[in-house]
Amino acid sequence: MVTLSEARTKALALPEVEEKSHFERPDFRIRKRIFAVLHENKNAMVIKLSAIDQDVFCSFDKEIIHPVSGGWGKQGWTHINLKKIKKSMFTDALTTAWKTVAGTKLTDKYFRK
């Protein structure tokens, strides 16, 4: 289980992340690009993944992590149930979302030393 506070803290701990608001929900951005949105009322987070990463994470358990319905899900947006996900998997998924949105140069700068 990951609390809302832990989810926010983990997102803000990633390099160059700032918290803003997206449709009155806290979102997390890397250089103005959203990679995660916190849904406090649902105890969930939605993250942006590549199609391959989305398939990999969603193959674990559809009750824990699954594509957002409709076109947004086809674009890689993925729903995470914070009540059910293990902290290590959440950290991996969130970091992967950051890397997806940040791109190769920033990923190399911060994660490939």
C-alpha positions as CSV (number, residue, x, y, z in Angstrom):
1,M,0.0,0.0,0.0
2,V,1.1,3.5,-0.8
3,T,-0.5,6.5,0.9
4,L,-1.3,9.7,-0.9
5,S,1.4,11.5,1.0
6,E,4.0,8.8,0.0
7,A,2.9,9.0,-3.6
8,R,3.3,12.8,-3.6
9,T,6.7,12.6,-1.8
10,K,8.0,9.9,-4.3
11,A,6.9,12.0,-7.3
12,L,8.5,15.2,-5.9
13,A,11.8,13.3,-5.1
14,L,12.4,12.6,-8.8
15,P,14.7,15.1,-10.6
16,E,13.4,18.5,-11.7
17,V,9.8,17.6,-10.8
18,E,7.3,20.3,-9.9
19,E,3.8,20.0,-8.6
20,K,1.0,21.9,-10.4
21,S,-2.7,21.4,-10.9
22,H,-4.5,19.6,-13.7
23,F,-8.3,19.9,-13.6
24,E,-8.1,20.7,-9.9
25,R,-6.0,17.6,-9.2
26,P,-2.3,17.6,-8.2
27,D,-0.1,16.7,-11.1
28,F,3.6,16.2,-11.4
29,R,5.6,17.6,-14.3
30,I,9.1,17.4,-15.7
31,R,9.9,20.5,-17.7
32,K,6.2,21.4,-18.0
33,R,5.2,17.9,-19.2
34,I,2.8,15.9,-17.0
35,F,3.9,12.3,-16.1
36,A,1.6,11.7,-13.1
37,V,-1.7,12.9,-11.7
38,L,-2.9,12.2,-8.2
39,H,-6.6,11.3,-7.7
40,E,-6.9,11.9,-4.0
41,N,-10.7,11.1,-3.9
42,K,-10.0,7.6,-5.5
43,N,-6.7,6.9,-3.6
44,A,-5.1,6.5,-7.1
45,M,-2.5,7.9,-9.4
46,V,-2.5,8.0,-13.1
47,I,0.8,7.8,-14.9
48,K,2.1,8.1,-18.4
49,L,3.9,5.0,-19.8
50,S,5.0,3.8,-23.2
51,A,2.8,1.1,-24.8
52,I,5.4,-1.5,-24.0
53,D,5.9,-0.4,-20.4
54,Q,2.1,-0.2,-19.9
55,D,1.7,-3.8,-21.2
56,V,4.5,-5.0,-18.8
57,F,3.1,-3.3,-15.7
58,C,-0.5,-4.1,-16.5
59,S,0.2,-7.8,-16.9
60,F,0.8,-8.0,-13.2
61,D,-2.7,-7.6,-11.8
62,K,-5.5,-5.6,-13.5
63,E,-7.0,-4.7,-10.1
64,I,-3.8,-2.9,-9.1
65,I,-2.6,-1.3,-12.4
66,H,-4.5,-1.0,-15.7
67,P,-4.9,1.3,-18.7
68,V,-7.2,4.3,-18.3
69,S,-10.4,3.6,-20.3
70,G,-10.8,4.9,-23.8
71,G,-8.3,6.9,-25.9
72,W,-6.2,8.1,-22.9
73,G,-5.3,4.5,-22.0
74,K,-4.3,3.9,-25.6
75,Q,-1.9,6.8,-25.3
76,G,-0.2,5.1,-22.3
77,W,-2.1,6.7,-19.4
78,T,-2.3,4.1,-16.7
79,H,-4.3,3.9,-13.5
80,I,-2.6,2.7,-10.2
81,N,-4.7,1.7,-7.2
82,L,-2.6,3.0,-4.3
83,K,-4.4,0.9,-1.7
84,K,-3.2,-2.3,-3.4
85,I,0.1,-1.7,-5.0
86,K,3.4,-2.6,-3.3
87,K,5.7,0.3,-2.7
88,S,8.5,-1.2,-4.8
89,M,6.3,-1.6,-7.8
90,F,4.9,1.9,-7.4
91,T,8.4,3.3,-7.3
92,D,9.3,1.4,-10.4
93,A,6.2,2.5,-12.3
94,L,6.5,6.1,-11.3
95,T,10.2,6.3,-12.2
96,T,9.4,4.6,-15.5
97,A,6.7,7.3,-16.2
98,W,9.2,10.0,-15.3
99,K,11.7,8.5,-17.8
100,T,9.0,8.2,-20.5
101,V,8.1,11.8,-20.3
102,A,11.6,13.2,-19.6
103,G,13.2,11.6,-22.6
104,T,16.6,10.2,-23.3
105,K,18.8,13.2,-22.5
106,L,17.4,13.8,-19.0
107,T,17.2,10.1,-18.3
108,D,20.9,9.7,-19.2
109,K,21.7,12.8,-17.1
110,Y,20.1,11.5,-13.9
111,F,19.9,7.7,-14.1
112,R,22.8,6.5,-16.3
113,K,26.0,7.5,-14.4
